[in-house]
Amino acid sequence: MIKKCLGLIVGLLLLTGCSEFALLSSGSSLALSNNVYAKAYSGVDLTTYLTTNKDIKTHAYEYVVKAKEVKDLVIEVLAHDFSE
């Protein structure tokens, strides 16, 4: 437990490259919200941003774009196979 706490503290101290605005906006949403689910989402969103430099919405958007590309490719291949 102590190793986890020390690792967290050291990790937070080393995160100097993070955008101050992103940290402030995520932290303020944690403080202003009274809904438990909104607080949990904000906490997970902040953690996701700190580890991947993308928020949850960006991950979801990229997933949808990739899925559309795959769907279009499958439709193109199927249409080509049946046109012959």
C-alpha positions as CSV (number, residue, x, y, z in Angstrom):
1,M,0.0,0.0,0.0
2,I,2.8,2.4,0.9
3,K,4.6,1.6,-2.4
4,K,1.4,2.4,-4.3
5,C,1.0,5.7,-2.5
6,L,4.7,6.6,-3.0
7,G,4.4,5.6,-6.7
8,L,1.4,7.8,-7.1
9,I,3.1,10.8,-5.5
10,V,6.2,10.4,-7.6
11,G,4.1,9.9,-10.7
12,L,2.1,13.1,-10.0
13,L,5.3,15.0,-9.3
14,L,6.8,13.9,-12.7
15,L,3.7,14.9,-14.7
16,T,4.9,18.4,-15.5
17,G,4.2,18.1,-19.2
18,C,0.5,18.0,-18.7
19,S,-1.6,20.9,-19.9
20,E,-2.4,23.1,-16.9
21,F,-5.8,24.0,-18.5
22,A,-6.8,20.4,-18.9
23,L,-5.8,19.7,-15.3
24,L,-7.7,22.7,-14.0
25,S,-10.8,22.0,-16.0
26,S,-10.9,18.4,-15.0
27,G,-10.3,19.3,-11.4
28,S,-13.0,22.0,-11.4
29,S,-15.5,19.6,-12.8
30,L,-14.8,17.2,-9.9
31,A,-15.3,20.0,-7.4
32,L,-18.4,21.5,-8.9
33,S,-20.4,18.4,-9.6
34,N,-22.7,16.9,-6.9
35,N,-23.6,13.8,-8.9
36,V,-21.6,10.7,-7.9
37,Y,-21.6,9.4,-11.5
38,A,-20.4,12.7,-12.9
39,K,-17.6,12.8,-10.3
40,A,-16.6,9.2,-11.2
41,Y,-16.6,10.0,-15.0
42,S,-14.5,13.1,-14.4
43,G,-12.0,11.1,-12.4
44,V,-11.8,8.4,-15.0
45,D,-11.6,11.0,-17.8
46,L,-8.7,12.8,-16.0
47,T,-6.9,9.5,-15.4
48,T,-7.4,8.5,-19.1
49,Y,-6.1,11.9,-20.2
50,L,-3.0,11.7,-18.0
51,T,-2.1,8.3,-19.2
52,T,-2.9,8.5,-22.9
53,N,-3.0,12.3,-23.6
54,K,-6.5,11.8,-25.0
55,D,-9.8,12.1,-23.2
56,I,-12.6,9.5,-23.3
57,K,-14.5,11.4,-26.0
58,T,-11.5,11.5,-28.3
59,H,-11.0,7.7,-27.8
60,A,-14.7,7.1,-28.6
61,Y,-14.6,9.4,-31.7
62,E,-11.5,7.6,-33.0
63,Y,-13.2,4.2,-32.4
64,V,-16.3,5.3,-34.3
65,V,-14.2,6.6,-37.2
66,K,-12.2,3.4,-37.4
67,A,-15.4,1.3,-37.3
68,K,-16.9,3.3,-40.2
69,E,-13.8,2.8,-42.2
70,V,-13.9,-0.9,-41.6
71,K,-17.6,-1.0,-42.5
72,D,-17.0,0.9,-45.7
73,L,-14.1,-1.5,-46.6
74,V,-16.3,-4.5,-46.0
75,I,-19.1,-3.1,-48.1
76,E,-16.7,-2.3,-50.9
77,V,-15.2,-5.8,-50.9
78,L,-18.6,-7.4,-50.9
79,A,-19.9,-5.2,-53.6
80,H,-16.8,-6.0,-55.7
81,D,-17.1,-9.8,-55.1
82,F,-20.8,-9.8,-56.2
83,S,-20.4,-7.5,-59.2
84,E,-18.3,-10.1,-61.1
